[in-house]
Amino acid sequence: MEQIRLNDRLLTAMPFVRKGKRFADIGTDHAYLPIYLITEGIISNAIAADINKGPLDKADENITKYGLNTQISTVLCDGLAKITPDEVDDVAIFGMGGELIIKIIDEASWLKDADKRLILQPMTHPEKLRKYLAQNGYKILGETLSLDRGKIYQTISVEYDGFAREYSDFIYAFGEYILKEKSQLLLQLLDITKNKLERKINGKRAGGEDISYEMNLLESINNYIER
C-alpha cells in the first residue's frame, strides 16, 4: 500500500515526537499524523481524538485502510477530556485557534509533568498561546514554520518545568527559536503581519482606541528586519 503523505504543516510535528513514546493527536480529523508516525516506525501506538463524529468516522476508515486498528484507538471527546495521563506521553494539538488550545491545556492539569511533551500548532493567536505557556511553567523546546495553501503556520514544542517566564510581545508573537533562524518564511510572515498591524492601527486610531501594542510590535518588526 502507498505510504500516507503528510502536508508540510503536519510534517512540522515530526522533529518533536519522541521515538517509542505513547502519542495522542487531538483534533485528529483524518488521523493522518498518527498513521504516518506508526508507519514510519516512530511510535508503536496512538490515540486519535476529535470532538466531531464526522472527522472521527473518517479517521476510523483510514486507520482500517492501513490495518492499524490494534495500534490506533479513536476517542470522541472535547480536547483531552476522555484521555488519561497514563495513556500518553506526547500530545499534538493542531488545527485549532490558540485560545482553544489554551483551554484544552488548562483543563488537563496532568500535562504539568516533565515527562509529558506538547506539540502545538495554533491557527490563530500564537502570541496568546506562547504567553500562556510562558506564564504557566511550560518551557519551549523548539519552534518552526511551515507554509500550507498560502498560509504560514507556527509549530511550538513544549514541556513543563514549573518556571514562569516573561518575554517581549515580539517573542510571544513569533517565537525565540523562529526569530533566531531569520528564514525567508519568517520574513514573509513579518511582512504579512506588518500589513495587518498597519490596517489595525489606522482603524483603531480612527476610533480613538489605544494603539500602543500594535505600534510597539510594528517597531520591533521593523527593527528586526533592518538588523
Residue pairs with C-beta under 8 A, 6 or more apart in sequence:
1 65
1 66
3 36
3 39
4 32
4 35
4 36
4 39
4 62
4 66
6 32
6 33
6 36
7 148
8 146
8 147
8 148
9 94
9 121
9 146
9 148
9 153
10 32
10 33
10 36
10 94
11 146
12 121
12 144
12 145
12 146
12 153
12 155
13 33
13 92
13 94
13 119
13 121
13 155
14 37
14 42
15 142
15 144
16 90
16 117
16 119
16 141
16 142
16 155
16 157
17 23
17 37
17 42
17 43
17 90
17 92
17 119
18 89
18 90
18 117
19 42
19 43
20 42
20 43
20 44
21 43
21 89
21 90
21 117
22 43
22 45
22 46
22 47
22 87
22 88
22 89
22 90
23 34
23 37
23 43
23 45
23 46
23 47
23 88
23 89
23 90
23 91
23 92
24 46
24 47
24 48
24 49
24 80
24 83
24 87
24 88
24 90
24 91
24 92
25 31
25 33
25 34
25 46
25 47
25 48
25 49
25 92
25 94
26 49
26 50
26 79
26 80
26 91
26 92
26 93
26 94
26 104
27 49
27 50
27 51
27 93
27 94
27 95
27 96
28 34
28 48
28 49
28 50
28 55
28 56
28 59
28 74
29 50
29 55
29 58
29 59
29 95
30 55
30 58
30 59
30 62
31 48
31 58
31 59
31 60
31 62
31 63
31 72
31 74
32 62
33 92
33 94
34 43
34 46
34 47
34 48
34 72
35 62
35 63
35 66
35 68
35 72
37 43
37 46
38 44
38 45
38 46
38 68
38 71
38 72
39 66
39 68
43 90
44 71
45 71
45 72
45 73
46 71
46 72
46 73
47 72
47 73
47 74
47 75
47 83
47 87
47 88
48 56
48 59
48 63
48 72
48 73
48 74
48 75
49 56
49 74
49 75
49 76
49 77
49 79
49 80
49 82
49 83
50 56
50 59
50 74
50 76
51 76
51 77
51 78
51 79
53 76
56 74
56 76
59 74
60 74
63 69
63 72
63 74
75 82
75 83
76 82
77 83
79 93
79 103
79 104
79 107
79 108
80 91
80 104
80 107
80 108
80 111
81 107
83 108
84 110
85 110
85 113
85 116
88 116
89 115
89 116
89 117
90 116
90 117
90 118
90 119
91 111
91 116
91 117
91 118
91 119
92 118
92 119
92 120
92 121
93 101
93 104
93 105
93 118
93 119
93 120
93 121
94 119
94 120
94 121
95 121
95 123
96 122
96 123
97 122
97 123
97 124
97 125
98 122
98 123
98 124
98 125
98 126
98 127
98 128
98 129
99 124
99 125
99 128
99 129
101 120
101 122
101 129
102 128
102 129
102 132
105 111
105 118
105 132
105 133
106 132
110 116
111 118
111 160
112 136
112 137
112 160
112 162
113 160
114 159
114 160
114 161
116 159
116 160
117 141
117 157
117 158
117 159
118 138
118 157
118 158
118 159
119 155
119 156
119 157
120 129
120 155
120 156
120 157
120 158
121 153
121 154
121 155
121 156
122 129
122 154
122 156
123 153
126 154
126 156
126 172
126 173
126 174
126 175
127 169
127 172
127 173
128 172
129 156
130 140
130 156
130 167
130 171
130 172
130 173
130 175
131 167
131 172
133 140
133 156
133 158
134 140
134 164
134 165
134 166
134 167
134 172
135 164
135 165
135 166
136 164
137 160
137 161
137 162
137 163
137 164
138 158
138 159
138 160
138 161
139 158
139 159
139 160
139 161
139 163
139 165
140 156
140 157
140 158
140 175
140 176
140 177
141 157
141 158
141 159
142 156
142 157
142 177
143 154
143 155
143 156
143 157
143 175
143 176
143 177
143 178
144 154
144 155
144 177
144 178
145 152
145 153
145 154
145 155
145 178
145 183
145 185
145 186
145 189
146 152
146 153
146 155
146 185
147 153
147 185
152 185
152 188
152 189
152 192
154 174
154 175
154 178
156 175
167 176
168 220
169 213
169 216
169 217
169 220
170 179
170 217
170 220
170 221
170 224
171 179
173 193
173 217
174 186
174 189
174 190
178 186
179 186
179 224
187 225
190 221
190 224
190 225
193 217
193 221
194 218
194 221
194 222
197 214
197 217
197 218
197 221
198 218
200 211
200 214
201 211
201 214
201 215
201 218
204 210
204 211
204 214
205 211
